[in-house]
Amino acid sequence: MLALTKISNICQKLKRILSLGCRILWQKFMRGDAVMPYKICPYCGKTSYSAAESPSIEWLCPYCGKDISHAESLTSVPRKEKEDEEK
């Protein structure tokens, strides 16, 4: 009975997440199509990845520490493992 209660709680939490407008992102994540924003630092030339992007957040290069919020944003689709490609 305790396991059933935990499953019910998890389902309720997932339902809330999905109802908050995250359905598309969640579906992409589950399919492996989620994208990860990144920028190339114009100062040091290294790649800076982020879990999410927002214009209100200052994006600092993790290598040189400079603000790269103004740099062009790119997106990366995670590479599939060789096992996934062979299936």
PDB file of N, CA, C and O in Angstrom:
ATOM      1  N   MET A   1       0.820  -1.196   0.000  1.00  0.00           N
ATOM      2  CA  MET A   1       0.000   0.000   0.000  1.00  0.00           C
ATOM      3  C   MET A   1       0.868   1.267   0.000  1.00  0.00           C
ATOM      4  O   MET A   1       0.522   2.262  -0.636  1.00  0.00           O
ATOM      5  N   LEU A   2       1.992   1.220   0.715  1.00  0.00           N
ATOM      6  CA  LEU A   2       2.890   2.365   0.779  1.00  0.00           C
ATOM      7  C   LEU A   2       3.469   2.670  -0.605  1.00  0.00           C
ATOM      8  O   LEU A   2       3.581   3.833  -0.992  1.00  0.00           O
ATOM      9  N   ALA A   3       3.840   1.613  -1.353  1.00  0.00           N
ATOM     10  CA  ALA A   3       4.379   1.802  -2.703  1.00  0.00           C
ATOM     11  C   ALA A   3       3.343   2.454  -3.616  1.00  0.00           C
ATOM     12  O   ALA A   3       3.685   3.306  -4.437  1.00  0.00           O
ATOM     13  N   LEU A   4       2.110   2.064  -3.478  1.00  0.00           N
ATOM     14  CA  LEU A   4       1.036   2.637  -4.291  1.00  0.00           C
ATOM     15  C   LEU A   4       0.860   4.122  -3.983  1.00  0.00           C
ATOM     16  O   LEU A   4       0.617   4.917  -4.891  1.00  0.00           O
ATOM     17  N   THR A   5       0.980   4.499  -2.722  1.00  0.00           N
ATOM     18  CA  THR A   5       0.889   5.900  -2.318  1.00  0.00           C
ATOM     19  C   THR A   5       2.030   6.712  -2.928  1.00  0.00           C
ATOM     20  O   THR A   5       1.821   7.828  -3.404  1.00  0.00           O
ATOM     21  N   LYS A   6       3.248   6.139  -2.911  1.00  0.00           N
ATOM     22  CA  LYS A   6       4.405   6.838  -3.487  1.00  0.00           C
ATOM     23  C   LYS A   6       4.218   7.031  -4.990  1.00  0.00           C
ATOM     24  O   LYS A   6       4.513   8.100  -5.526  1.00  0.00           O
ATOM     25  N   ILE A   7       3.731   5.999  -5.660  1.00  0.00           N
ATOM     26  CA  ILE A   7       3.492   6.100  -7.099  1.00  0.00           C
ATOM     27  C   ILE A   7       2.451   7.175  -7.383  1.00  0.00           C
ATOM     28  O   ILE A   7       2.593   7.950  -8.329  1.00  0.00           O
ATOM     29  N   SER A   8       1.416   7.220  -6.570  1.00  0.00           N
ATOM     30  CA  SER A   8       0.372   8.234  -6.742  1.00  0.00           C
ATOM     31  C   SER A   8       0.943   9.640  -6.568  1.00  0.00           C
ATOM     32  O   SER A   8       0.612  10.549  -7.328  1.00  0.00           O
ATOM     33  N   ASN A   9       1.809   9.813  -5.555  1.00  0.00           N
ATOM     34  CA  ASN A   9       2.437  11.119  -5.320  1.00  0.00           C
ATOM     35  C   ASN A   9       3.314  11.531  -6.495  1.00  0.00           C
ATOM     36  O   ASN A   9       3.301  12.691  -6.907  1.00  0.00           O
ATOM     37  N   ILE A  10       4.074  10.584  -7.034  1.00  0.00           N
ATOM     38  CA  ILE A  10       4.934  10.868  -8.179  1.00  0.00           C
ATOM     39  C   ILE A  10       4.085  11.265  -9.382  1.00  0.00           C
ATOM     40  O   ILE A  10       4.411  12.218 -10.090  1.00  0.00           O
ATOM     41  N   CYS A  11       3.009  10.541  -9.609  1.00  0.00           N
ATOM     42  CA  CYS A  11       2.114  10.856 -10.734  1.00  0.00           C
ATOM     43  C   CYS A  11       1.509  12.247 -10.589  1.00  0.00           C
ATOM     44  O   CYS A  11       1.385  12.975 -11.575  1.00  0.00           O
ATOM     45  N   GLN A  12       1.132  12.622  -9.376  1.00  0.00           N
ATOM     46  CA  GLN A  12       0.563  13.954  -9.155  1.00  0.00           C
ATOM     47  C   GLN A  12       1.592  15.040  -9.442  1.00  0.00           C
ATOM     48  O   GLN A  12       1.267  16.071 -10.030  1.00  0.00           O
ATOM     49  N   LYS A  13       2.846  14.801  -9.020  1.00  0.00           N
ATOM     50  CA  LYS A  13       3.900  15.778  -9.275  1.00  0.00           C
ATOM     51  C   LYS A  13       4.183  15.898 -10.760  1.00  0.00           C
ATOM     52  O   LYS A  13       4.365  17.005 -11.267  1.00  0.00           O
ATOM     53  N   LEU A  14       4.223  14.772 -11.465  1.00  0.00           N
ATOM     54  CA  LEU A  14       4.436  14.815 -12.911  1.00  0.00           C
ATOM     55  C   LEU A  14       3.299  15.532 -13.621  1.00  0.00           C
ATOM     56  O   LEU A  14       3.521  16.267 -14.583  1.00  0.00           O
ATOM     57  N   LYS A  15       2.088  15.316 -13.144  1.00  0.00           N
ATOM     58  CA  LYS A  15       0.921  15.969 -13.732  1.00  0.00           C
ATOM     59  C   LYS A  15       1.045  17.486 -13.593  1.00  0.00           C
ATOM     60  O   LYS A  15       0.715  18.225 -14.520  1.00  0.00           O
ATOM     61  N   ARG A  16       1.522  17.951 -12.426  1.00  0.00           N
ATOM     62  CA  ARG A  16       1.719  19.379 -12.203  1.00  0.00           C
ATOM     63  C   ARG A  16       2.787  19.934 -13.141  1.00  0.00           C
ATOM     64  O   ARG A  16       2.622  21.011 -13.714  1.00  0.00           O
ATOM     65  N   ILE A  17       3.879  19.191 -13.294  1.00  0.00           N
ATOM     66  CA  ILE A  17       4.959  19.638 -14.185  1.00  0.00           C
ATOM     67  C   ILE A  17       4.432  19.776 -15.607  1.00  0.00           C
ATOM     68  O   ILE A  17       4.688  20.776 -16.278  1.00  0.00           O
ATOM     69  N   LEU A  18       3.705  18.779 -16.055  1.00  0.00           N
ATOM     70  CA  LEU A  18       3.179  18.797 -17.411  1.00  0.00           C
ATOM     71  C   LEU A  18       2.159  19.905 -17.615  1.00  0.00           C
ATOM     72  O   LEU A  18       2.061  20.465 -18.707  1.00  0.00           O
ATOM     73  N   SER A  19       1.409  20.222 -16.588  1.00  0.00           N
ATOM     74  CA  SER A  19       0.390  21.259 -16.717  1.00  0.00           C
ATOM     75  C   SER A  19       0.971  22.665 -16.666  1.00  0.00           C
ATOM     76  O   SER A  19       0.257  23.627 -16.948  1.00  0.00           O
ATOM     77  N   LEU A  20       2.219  22.809 -16.322  1.00  0.00           N
ATOM     78  CA  LEU A  20       2.843  24.131 -16.233  1.00  0.00           C
ATOM     79  C   LEU A  20       3.463  24.578 -17.563  1.00  0.00           C
ATOM     80  O   LEU A  20       4.314  25.467 -17.591  1.00  0.00           O
ATOM     81  N   GLY A  21       3.035  23.966 -18.640  1.00  0.00           N
ATOM     82  CA  GLY A  21       3.558  24.370 -19.939  1.00  0.00           C
ATOM     83  C   GLY A  21       4.861  23.697 -20.294  1.00  0.00           C
ATOM     84  O   GLY A  21       5.537  24.122 -21.231  1.00  0.00           O
ATOM     85  N   CYS A  22       5.231  22.660 -19.571  1.00  0.00           N
ATOM     86  CA  CYS A  22       6.488  21.960 -19.819  1.00  0.00           C
ATOM     87  C   CYS A  22       6.288  20.697 -20.646  1.00  0.00           C
ATOM     88  O   CYS A  22       7.228  19.927 -20.843  1.00  0.00           O
ATOM     89  N   ARG A  23       5.084  20.483 -21.123  1.00  0.00           N
ATOM     90  CA  ARG A  23       4.779  19.235 -21.820  1.00  0.00           C
ATOM     91  C   ARG A  23       5.698  19.003 -23.019  1.00  0.00           C
ATOM     92  O   ARG A  23       6.218  17.900 -23.191  1.00  0.00           O
ATOM     93  N   ILE A  24       5.904  20.022 -23.846  1.00  0.00           N
ATOM     94  CA  ILE A  24       6.724  19.856 -25.046  1.00  0.00           C
ATOM     95  C   ILE A  24       8.171  19.563 -24.666  1.00  0.00           C
ATOM     96  O   ILE A  24       8.793  18.662 -25.228  1.00  0.00           O
ATOM     97  N   LEU A  25       8.704  20.322 -23.714  1.00  0.00           N
ATOM     98  CA  LEU A  25      10.078  20.096 -23.271  1.00  0.00           C
ATOM     99  C   LEU A  25      10.228  18.702 -22.681  1.00  0.00           C
ATOM    100  O   LEU A  25      11.209  18.013 -22.961  1.00  0.00           O
ATOM    101  N   TRP A  26       9.272  18.282 -21.873  1.00  0.00           N
ATOM    102  CA  TRP A  26       9.308  16.952 -21.265  1.00  0.00           C
ATOM    103  C   TRP A  26       9.272  15.874 -22.351  1.00  0.00           C
ATOM    104  O   TRP A  26      10.013  14.895 -22.266  1.00  0.00           O
ATOM    105  N   GLN A  27       8.434  16.036 -23.358  1.00  0.00           N
ATOM    106  CA  GLN A  27       8.342  15.059 -24.438  1.00  0.00           C
ATOM    107  C   GLN A  27       9.654  14.991 -25.217  1.00  0.00           C
ATOM    108  O   GLN A  27      10.112  13.905 -25.571  1.00  0.00           O
ATOM    109  N   LYS A  28      10.255  16.143 -25.483  1.00  0.00           N
ATOM    110  CA  LYS A  28      11.536  16.163 -26.180  1.00  0.00           C
ATOM    111  C   LYS A  28      12.609  15.476 -25.353  1.00  0.00           C
ATOM    112  O   LYS A  28      13.429  14.727 -25.885  1.00  0.00           O
ATOM    113  N   PHE A  29      12.600  15.731 -24.052  1.00  0.00           N
ATOM    114  CA  PHE A  29      13.576  15.106 -23.164  1.00  0.00           C
ATOM    115  C   PHE A  29      13.418  13.588 -23.186  1.00  0.00           C
ATOM    116  O   PHE A  29      14.407  12.859 -23.264  1.00  0.00           O
ATOM    117  N   MET A  30      12.186  13.118 -23.119  1.00  0.00           N
ATOM    118  CA  MET A  30      11.929  11.683 -23.088  1.00  0.00           C
ATOM    119  C   MET A  30      12.319  11.017 -24.413  1.00  0.00           C
ATOM    120  O   MET A  30      12.721   9.853 -24.422  1.00  0.00           O
ATOM    121  N   ARG A  31      12.206  11.737 -25.520  1.00  0.00           N
ATOM    122  CA  ARG A  31      12.584  11.197 -26.829  1.00  0.00           C
ATOM    123  C   ARG A  31      14.079  11.336 -27.085  1.00  0.00           C
ATOM    124  O   ARG A  31      14.614  10.723 -28.008  1.00  0.00           O
ATOM    125  N   GLY A  32      14.747  12.138 -26.272  1.00  0.00           N
ATOM    126  CA  GLY A  32      16.168  12.394 -26.495  1.00  0.00           C
ATOM    127  C   GLY A  32      16.413  13.526 -27.469  1.00  0.00           C
ATOM    128  O   GLY A  32      17.518  13.661 -27.994  1.00  0.00           O
ATOM    129  N   ASP A  33      15.384  14.356 -27.723  1.00  0.00           N
ATOM    130  CA  ASP A  33      15.503  15.467 -28.659  1.00  0.00           C
ATOM    131  C   ASP A  33      15.758  16.807 -27.968  1.00  0.00           C
ATOM    132  O   ASP A  33      15.757  17.847 -28.627  1.00  0.00           O
ATOM    133  N   ALA A  34      15.973  16.799 -26.673  1.00  0.00           N
ATOM    134  CA  ALA A  34      16.155  18.050 -25.938  1.00  0.00           C
ATOM    135  C   ALA A  34      17.402  18.771 -26.448  1.00  0.00           C
ATOM    136  O   ALA A  34      18.402  18.135 -26.784  1.00  0.00           O
ATOM    137  N   VAL A  35      17.337  20.065 -26.503  1.00  0.00           N
ATOM    138  CA  VAL A  35      18.467  20.855 -26.976  1.00  0.00           C
ATOM    139  C   VAL A  35      19.148  21.559 -25.811  1.00  0.00           C
ATOM    140  O   VAL A  35      18.526  21.846 -24.788  1.00  0.00           O
ATOM    141  N   MET A  36      20.424  21.829 -25.986  1.00  0.00           N
ATOM    142  CA  MET A  36      21.180  22.521 -24.957  1.00  0.00           C
ATOM    143  C   MET A  36      21.777  23.786 -25.557  1.00  0.00           C
ATOM    144  O   MET A  36      22.578  23.709 -26.488  1.00  0.00           O
ATOM    145  N   PRO A  37      21.394  24.959 -25.032  1.00  0.00           N
ATOM    146  CA  PRO A  37      21.960  26.196 -25.568  1.00  0.00           C
ATOM    147  C   PRO A  37      23.450  26.326 -25.237  1.00  0.00           C
ATOM    148  O   PRO A  37      23.908  25.895 -24.179  1.00  0.00           O
ATOM    149  N   TYR A  38      24.181  26.923 -26.158  1.00  0.00           N
ATOM    150  CA  TYR A  38      25.586  27.202 -25.890  1.00  0.00           C
ATOM    151  C   TYR A  38      26.019  28.442 -26.659  1.00  0.00           C
ATOM    152  O   TYR A  38      25.358  28.875 -27.602  1.00  0.00           O
ATOM    153  N   LYS A  39      27.138  28.995 -26.234  1.00  0.00           N
ATOM    154  CA  LYS A  39      27.716  30.168 -26.893  1.00  0.00           C
ATOM    155  C   LYS A  39      29.217  29.952 -27.015  1.00  0.00           C
ATOM    156  O   LYS A  39      29.835  29.270 -26.197  1.00  0.00           O
ATOM    157  N   ILE A  40      29.780  30.544 -28.044  1.00  0.00           N
ATOM    158  CA  ILE A  40      31.227  30.559 -28.205  1.00  0.00           C
ATOM    159  C   ILE A  40      31.704  31.897 -27.640  1.00  0.00           C
ATOM    160  O   ILE A  40      31.290  32.958 -28.106  1.00  0.00           O
ATOM    161  N   CYS A  41      32.562  31.838 -26.651  1.00  0.00           N
ATOM    162  CA  CYS A  41      33.046  33.065 -26.015  1.00  0.00           C
ATOM    163  C   CYS A  41      33.878  33.870 -27.013  1.00  0.00           C
ATOM    164  O   CYS A  41      34.860  33.359 -27.553  1.00  0.00           O
ATOM    165  N   PRO A  42      33.490  35.138 -27.266  1.00  0.00           N
ATOM    166  CA  PRO A  42      34.252  35.965 -28.205  1.00  0.00           C
ATOM    167  C   PRO A  42      35.615  36.397 -27.649  1.00  0.00           C
ATOM    168  O   PRO A  42      36.452  36.900 -28.398  1.00  0.00           O
ATOM    169  N   TYR A  43      35.840  36.208 -26.358  1.00  0.00           N
ATOM    170  CA  TYR A  43      37.083  36.631 -25.725  1.00  0.00           C
ATOM    171  C   TYR A  43      38.139  35.522 -25.708  1.00  0.00           C
ATOM    172  O   TYR A  43      39.304  35.759 -26.029  1.00  0.00           O
ATOM    173  N   CYS A  44      37.716  34.296 -25.325  1.00  0.00           N
ATOM    174  CA  CYS A  44      38.701  33.210 -25.229  1.00  0.00           C
ATOM    175  C   CYS A  44      38.465  32.103 -26.258  1.00  0.00           C
ATOM    176  O   CYS A  44      39.309  31.222 -26.422  1.00  0.00           O
ATOM    177  N   GLY A  45      37.305  32.141 -26.963  1.00  0.00           N
ATOM    178  CA  GLY A  45      37.036  31.166 -28.012  1.00  0.00           C
ATOM    179  C   GLY A  45      36.539  29.811 -27.535  1.00  0.00           C
ATOM    180  O   GLY A  45      36.351  28.905 -28.347  1.00  0.00           O
ATOM    181  N   LYS A  46      36.325  29.657 -26.246  1.00  0.00           N
ATOM    182  CA  LYS A  46      35.860  28.365 -25.729  1.00  0.00           C
ATOM    183  C   LYS A  46      34.336  28.308 -25.699  1.00  0.00           C
ATOM    184  O   LYS A  46      33.663  29.339 -25.724  1.00  0.00           O
ATOM    185  N   THR A  47      33.805  27.095 -25.645  1.00  0.00           N
ATOM    186  CA  THR A  47      32.366  26.870 -25.673  1.00  0.00           C
ATOM    187  C   THR A  47      31.795  26.855 -24.265  1.00  0.00           C
ATOM    188  O   THR A  47      32.330  26.199 -23.371  1.00  0.00           O
ATOM    189  N   SER A  48      30.709  27.582 -24.079  1.00  0.00           N
ATOM    190  CA  SER A  48      30.024  27.650 -22.795  1.00  0.00           C
ATOM    191  C   SER A  48      28.616  27.099 -22.964  1.00  0.00           C
ATOM    192  O   SER A  48      27.830  27.630 -23.749  1.00  0.00           O
ATOM    193  N   TYR A  49      28.295  26.036 -22.232  1.00  0.00           N
ATOM    194  CA  TYR A  49      26.967  25.409 -22.307  1.00  0.00           C
ATOM    195  C   TYR A  49      26.096  25.867 -21.147  1.00  0.00           C
ATOM    196  O   TYR A  49      26.598  26.256 -20.092  1.00  0.00           O
ATOM    197  N   SER A  50      24.794  25.816 -21.353  1.00  0.00           N
ATOM    198  CA  SER A  50      23.843  26.173 -20.307  1.00  0.00           C
ATOM    199  C   SER A  50      22.677  25.200 -20.348  1.00  0.00           C
ATOM    200  O   SER A  50      22.337  24.674 -21.407  1.00  0.00           O
ATOM    201  N   ALA A  51      22.066  24.962 -19.197  1.00  0.00           N
ATOM    202  CA  ALA A  51      20.892  24.089 -19.153  1.00  0.00           C
ATOM    203  C   ALA A  51      19.667  24.811 -19.702  1.00  0.00           C
ATOM    204  O   ALA A  51      18.736  24.177 -20.198  1.00  0.00           O
ATOM    205  N   ALA A  52      19.671  26.120 -19.612  1.00  0.00           N
ATOM    206  CA  ALA A  52      18.547  26.918 -20.107  1.00  0.00           C
ATOM    207  C   ALA A  52      19.056  28.314 -20.441  1.00  0.00           C
ATOM    208  O   ALA A  52      20.147  28.713 -20.034  1.00  0.00           O
ATOM    209  N   GLU A  53      18.250  29.033 -21.183  1.00  0.00           N
ATOM    210  CA  GLU A  53      18.653  30.379 -21.576  1.00  0.00           C
ATOM    211  C   GLU A  53      17.549  31.364 -21.253  1.00  0.00           C
ATOM    212  O   GLU A  53      16.374  31.106 -21.515  1.00  0.00           O
ATOM    213  N   SER A  54      17.932  32.492 -20.685  1.00  0.00           N
ATOM    214  CA  SER A  54      16.981  33.540 -20.377  1.00  0.00           C
ATOM    215  C   SER A  54      17.663  34.882 -20.584  1.00  0.00           C
ATOM    216  O   SER A  54      18.805  35.064 -20.162  1.00  0.00           O
ATOM    217  N   PRO A  55      16.983  35.826 -21.226  1.00  0.00           N
ATOM    218  CA  PRO A  55      17.604  37.131 -21.448  1.00  0.00           C
ATOM    219  C   PRO A  55      17.851  37.912 -20.152  1.00  0.00           C
ATOM    220  O   PRO A  55      18.652  38.846 -20.133  1.00  0.00           O
ATOM    221  N   SER A  56      17.167  37.532 -19.081  1.00  0.00           N
ATOM    222  CA  SER A  56      17.325  38.266 -17.818  1.00  0.00           C
ATOM    223  C   SER A  56      18.499  37.748 -16.979  1.00  0.00           C
ATOM    224  O   SER A  56      18.814  38.315 -15.933  1.00  0.00           O
ATOM    225  N   ILE A  57      19.140  36.676 -17.439  1.00  0.00           N
ATOM    226  CA  ILE A  57      20.250  36.102 -16.682  1.00  0.00           C
ATOM    227  C   ILE A  57      21.570  36.448 -17.377  1.00  0.00           C
ATOM    228  O   ILE A  57      21.704  36.301 -18.592  1.00  0.00           O
ATOM    229  N   GLU A  58      22.526  36.903 -16.594  1.00  0.00           N
ATOM    230  CA  GLU A  58      23.845  37.210 -17.130  1.00  0.00           C
ATOM    231  C   GLU A  58      24.578  35.899 -17.403  1.00  0.00           C
ATOM    232  O   GLU A  58      24.684  35.055 -16.513  1.00  0.00           O
ATOM    233  N   TRP A  59      25.077  35.722 -18.607  1.00  0.00           N
ATOM    234  CA  TRP A  59      25.765  34.492 -18.999  1.00  0.00           C
ATOM    235  C   TRP A  59      27.260  34.768 -18.956  1.00  0.00           C
ATOM    236  O   TRP A  59      27.784  35.502 -19.794  1.00  0.00           O
ATOM    237  N   LEU A  60      27.947  34.182 -17.980  1.00  0.00           N
ATOM    238  CA  LEU A  60      29.385  34.373 -17.834  1.00  0.00           C
ATOM    239  C   LEU A  60      30.129  33.174 -18.392  1.00  0.00           C
ATOM    240  O   LEU A  60      29.712  32.032 -18.195  1.00  0.00           O
ATOM    241  N   CYS A  61      31.221  33.426 -19.082  1.00  0.00           N
ATOM    242  CA  CYS A  61      32.052  32.349 -19.602  1.00  0.00           C
ATOM    243  C   CYS A  61      32.704  31.636 -18.416  1.00  0.00           C
ATOM    244  O   CYS A  61      33.313  32.287 -17.568  1.00  0.00           O
ATOM    245  N   PRO A  62      32.583  30.305 -18.345  1.00  0.00           N
ATOM    246  CA  PRO A  62      33.176  29.588 -17.218  1.00  0.00           C
ATOM    247  C   PRO A  62      34.707  29.536 -17.273  1.00  0.00           C
ATOM    248  O   PRO A  62      35.349  29.160 -16.292  1.00  0.00           O
ATOM    249  N   TYR A  63      35.293  29.911 -18.412  1.00  0.00           N
ATOM    250  CA  TYR A  63      36.744  29.841 -18.566  1.00  0.00           C
ATOM    251  C   TYR A  63      37.431  31.162 -18.256  1.00  0.00           C
ATOM    252  O   TYR A  63      38.401  31.201 -17.499  1.00  0.00           O
ATOM    253  N   CYS A  64      36.922  32.256 -18.849  1.00  0.00           N
ATOM    254  CA  CYS A  64      37.579  33.551 -18.630  1.00  0.00           C
ATOM    255  C   CYS A  64      36.781  34.472 -17.701  1.00  0.00           C
ATOM    256  O   CYS A  64      37.297  35.498 -17.258  1.00  0.00           O
ATOM    257  N   GLY A  65      35.525  34.112 -17.403  1.00  0.00           N
ATOM    258  CA  GLY A  65      34.717  34.876 -16.458  1.00  0.00           C
ATOM    259  C   GLY A  65      34.060  36.125 -17.025  1.00  0.00           C
ATOM    260  O   GLY A  65      33.412  36.865 -16.284  1.00  0.00           O
ATOM    261  N   LYS A  66      34.213  36.378 -18.320  1.00  0.00           N
ATOM    262  CA  LYS A  66      33.624  37.583 -18.919  1.00  0.00           C
ATOM    263  C   LYS A  66      32.165  37.356 -19.297  1.00  0.00           C
ATOM    264  O   LYS A  66      31.738  36.230 -19.552  1.00  0.00           O
ATOM    265  N   ASP A  67      31.414  38.449 -19.326  1.00  0.00           N
ATOM    266  CA  ASP A  67      29.992  38.401 -19.688  1.00  0.00           C
ATOM    267  C   ASP A  67      29.871  38.165 -21.188  1.00  0.00           C
ATOM    268  O   ASP A  67      30.373  38.950 -21.992  1.00  0.00           O
ATOM    269  N   ILE A  68      29.197  37.069 -21.559  1.00  0.00           N
ATOM    270  CA  ILE A  68      29.000  36.761 -22.981  1.00  0.00           C
ATOM    271  C   ILE A  68      27.506  36.732 -23.331  1.00  0.00           C
ATOM    272  O   ILE A  68      27.098  36.104 -24.309  1.00  0.00           O
ATOM    273  N   SER A  69      26.705  37.416 -22.522  1.00  0.00           N
ATOM    274  CA  SER A  69      25.258  37.473 -22.765  1.00  0.00           C
ATOM    275  C   SER A  69      24.934  38.005 -24.154  1.00  0.00           C
ATOM    276  O   SER A  69      23.938  37.602 -24.756  1.00  0.00           O
ATOM    277  N   HIS A  70      25.761  38.900 -24.664  1.00  0.00           N
ATOM    278  CA  HIS A  70      25.531  39.521 -25.973  1.00  0.00           C
ATOM    279  C   HIS A  70      25.902  38.607 -27.142  1.00  0.00           C
ATOM    280  O   HIS A  70      25.504  38.870 -28.277  1.00  0.00           O
ATOM    281  N   ALA A  71      26.656  37.543 -26.882  1.00  0.00           N
ATOM    282  CA  ALA A  71      27.106  36.640 -27.954  1.00  0.00           C
ATOM    283  C   ALA A  71      25.934  35.839 -28.516  1.00  0.00           C
ATOM    284  O   ALA A  71      24.941  35.601 -27.829  1.00  0.00           O
ATOM    285  N   GLU A  72      26.067  35.429 -29.773  1.00  0.00           N
ATOM    286  CA  GLU A  72      25.017  34.652 -30.434  1.00  0.00           C
ATOM    287  C   GLU A  72      24.802  33.319 -29.720  1.00  0.00           C
ATOM    288  O   GLU A  72      25.761  32.636 -29.360  1.00  0.00           O
ATOM    289  N   SER A  73      23.538  32.960 -29.520  1.00  0.00           N
ATOM    290  CA  SER A  73      23.191  31.680 -28.900  1.00  0.00           C
ATOM    291  C   SER A  73      23.010  30.622 -29.975  1.00  0.00           C
ATOM    292  O   SER A  73      22.418  30.873 -31.025  1.00  0.00           O
ATOM    293  N   LEU A  74      23.519  29.460 -29.701  1.00  0.00           N
ATOM    294  CA  LEU A  74      23.377  28.318 -30.589  1.00  0.00           C
ATOM    295  C   LEU A  74      22.723  27.199 -29.796  1.00  0.00           C
ATOM    296  O   LEU A  74      22.661  27.266 -28.568  1.00  0.00           O
ATOM    297  N   THR A  75      22.237  26.178 -30.478  1.00  0.00           N
ATOM    298  CA  THR A  75      21.674  25.045 -29.758  1.00  0.00           C
ATOM    299  C   THR A  75      22.305  23.755 -30.242  1.00  0.00           C
ATOM    300  O   THR A  75      22.649  23.602 -31.414  1.00  0.00           O
ATOM    301  N   SER A  76      22.444  22.850 -29.319  1.00  0.00           N
ATOM    302  CA  SER A  76      23.066  21.571 -29.616  1.00  0.00           C
ATOM    303  C   SER A  76      22.101  20.451 -29.282  1.00  0.00           C
ATOM    304  O   SER A  76      21.498  20.433 -28.209  1.00  0.00           O
ATOM    305  N   VAL A  77      21.960  19.518 -30.210  1.00  0.00           N
ATOM    306  CA  VAL A  77      21.159  18.324 -29.935  1.00  0.00           C
ATOM    307  C   VAL A  77      22.131  17.279 -29.426  1.00  0.00           C
ATOM    308  O   VAL A  77      23.164  17.046 -30.053  1.00  0.00           O
ATOM    309  N   PRO A  78      21.823  16.639 -28.295  1.00  0.00           N
ATOM    310  CA  PRO A  78      22.745  15.635 -27.762  1.00  0.00           C
ATOM    311  C   PRO A  78      23.030  14.541 -28.794  1.00  0.00           C
ATOM    312  O   PRO A  78      22.129  14.085 -29.499  1.00  0.00           O
ATOM    313  N   ARG A  79      24.282  14.136 -28.868  1.00  0.00           N
ATOM    314  CA  ARG A  79      24.659  13.069 -29.799  1.00  0.00           C
ATOM    315  C   ARG A  79      24.140  11.737 -29.293  1.00  0.00           C
ATOM    316  O   ARG A  79      24.164  11.458 -28.095  1.00  0.00           O
ATOM    317  N   LYS A  80      23.673  10.926 -30.216  1.00  0.00           N
ATOM    318  CA  LYS A  80      23.198   9.597 -29.851  1.00  0.00           C
ATOM    319  C   LYS A  80      24.401   8.668 -29.776  1.00  0.00           C
ATOM    320  O   LYS A  80      25.353   8.785 -30.548  1.00  0.00           O
ATOM    321  N   GLU A  81      24.331   7.758 -28.843  1.00  0.00           N
ATOM    322  CA  GLU A  81      25.397   6.775 -28.682  1.00  0.00           C
ATOM    323  C   GLU A  81      25.399   5.834 -29.877  1.00  0.00           C
ATOM    324  O   GLU A  81      24.381   5.692 -30.554  1.00  0.00           O
ATOM    325  N   LYS A  82      26.520   5.195 -30.141  1.00  0.00           N
ATOM    326  CA  LYS A  82      26.620   4.282 -31.273  1.00  0.00           C
ATOM    327  C   LYS A  82      25.606   3.150 -31.172  1.00  0.00           C
ATOM    328  O   LYS A  82      25.063   2.712 -32.187  1.00  0.00           O
ATOM    329  N   GLU A  83      25.347   2.673 -29.957  1.00  0.00           N
ATOM    330  CA  GLU A  83      24.365   1.607 -29.765  1.00  0.00           C
ATOM    331  C   GLU A  83      22.990   2.050 -30.251  1.00  0.00           C
ATOM    332  O   GLU A  83      22.272   1.271 -30.879  1.00  0.00           O
ATOM    333  N   ASP A  84      22.617   3.306 -29.963  1.00  0.00           N
ATOM    334  CA  ASP A  84      21.326   3.831 -30.375  1.00  0.00           C
ATOM    335  C   ASP A  84      21.229   3.912 -31.902  1.00  0.00           C
ATOM    336  O   ASP A  84      20.175   3.634 -32.474  1.00  0.00           O
ATOM    337  N   GLU A  85      22.335   4.294 -32.564  1.00  0.00           N
ATOM    338  CA  GLU A  85      22.328   4.435 -34.005  1.00  0.00           C
ATOM    339  C   GLU A  85      22.199   3.085 -34.701  1.00  0.00           C
ATOM    340  O   GLU A  85      21.612   2.996 -35.780  1.00  0.00           O
ATOM    341  N   GLU A  86      22.744   2.033 -34.089  1.00  0.00           N
ATOM    342  CA  GLU A  86      22.719   0.712 -34.699  1.00  0.00           C
ATOM    343  C   GLU A  86      21.355   0.055 -34.592  1.00  0.00           C
ATOM    344  O   GLU A  86      21.050  -0.854 -35.364  1.00  0.00           O
ATOM    345  N   LYS A  87      20.525   0.496 -33.647  1.00  0.00           N
ATOM    346  CA  LYS A  87      19.216  -0.126 -33.425  1.00  0.00           C
ATOM    347  C   LYS A  87      18.233   0.226 -34.497  1.00  0.00           C
ATOM    348  O   LYS A  87      17.086  -0.219 -34.453  1.00  0.00           O
TER     349      LYS A  87
END
